[in-house]
Amino acid sequence: MESDKTVTTFSHLGICVSDLDRSLRFYCEALGFVAAETHTIGEEFGRLMELDGVALRSQFIRRGGVAIELLHFTSPAAAGDSVRRPMNQRGLTHLSFRVDDVDAVASAVAALGGNVVERTRTTFDMSGVPLDFVYCTDPDGVRIELMNIPG
């Protein structure tokens, strides 16, 4: 029996980005998201984020029932590199999108600052259904799977 206090709805996925305008353009133009609400966030979230001197801009983007929060930190500055994480590294591995034309979306990804990892291209037939996949990254190295699965 479910309690009235049980969490039942996924809210959003957050991605730390190095250049908010570039990432906003990438996700909107390459993957069809639409810019939604934006927030200026300060020290009031420092405890939650476990960071001192927090200052950032939060930009939500939405497509269908999916919401992504792009987080651009001005203080403390974003850390880490833009190297694609191995698939077997614990934690979030990738974002996946069903697309009608893998080549067209991959071209848009590359044109908007992402990277298409051509050696991952996988195309095969499963019971008469052609399947087509390729991994890409966003401008900050977040792995993105493009897949065409008819039906």
Secondary structure as the mmCIF struct_conf table of DSSP 4:
data_model
#
loop_
_struct_conf.conf_type_id
_struct_conf.id
_struct_conf.beg_label_comp_id
_struct_conf.beg_label_asym_id
_struct_conf.beg_label_seq_id
_struct_conf.end_label_comp_id
_struct_conf.end_label_asym_id
_struct_conf.end_label_seq_id
TURN_TY1_P TURN_TY1_P1 ASP A 4 LYS A 5
BEND BEND1 THR A 6 THR A 6
STRN STRN1 LEU A 13 CYS A 16
BEND BEND2 SER A 18 SER A 18
HELX_RH_AL_P HELX_RH_AL_P1 LEU A 20 ARG A 25
HELX_RH_PI_P HELX_RH_PI_P1 PHE A 26 ALA A 30
HELX_RH_AL_P HELX_RH_AL_P2 LEU A 31 LEU A 31
STRN STRN2 VAL A 34 ILE A 41
HELX_RH_3T_P HELX_RH_3T_P1 GLU A 43 PHE A 45
HELX_RH_AL_P HELX_RH_AL_P3 GLY A 46 MET A 49
TURN_TY1_P TURN_TY1_P2 GLU A 50 GLU A 50
BEND BEND3 ASP A 52 GLY A 53
STRN STRN3 ALA A 55 ARG A 63
TURN_TY1_P TURN_TY1_P3 GLY A 64 GLY A 65
STRN STRN4 VAL A 66 SER A 75
TURN_TY1_P TURN_TY1_P4 PRO A 76 PRO A 76
STRN STRN5 ALA A 77 ALA A 77
HELX_LH_PP_P HELX_LH_PP_P1 ALA A 78 ALA A 78
BEND BEND4 GLY A 80 GLY A 80
HELX_LH_PP_P HELX_LH_PP_P2 VAL A 83 PRO A 86
TURN_TY1_P TURN_TY1_P5 MET A 87 ASN A 88
BEND BEND5 GLN A 89 GLY A 91
STRN STRN6 LEU A 95 ARG A 98
BEND BEND6 ASP A 100 ASP A 100
HELX_RH_AL_P HELX_RH_AL_P4 VAL A 102 ALA A 111
TURN_TY1_P TURN_TY1_P6 LEU A 112 GLY A 113
STRN STRN7 ASN A 115 MET A 126
TURN_TY1_P TURN_TY1_P7 SER A 127 GLY A 128
STRN STRN8 VAL A 129 THR A 137
TURN_TY1_P TURN_TY1_P8 PRO A 139 ASP A 140
STRN STRN9 ARG A 143 ASN A 148
#
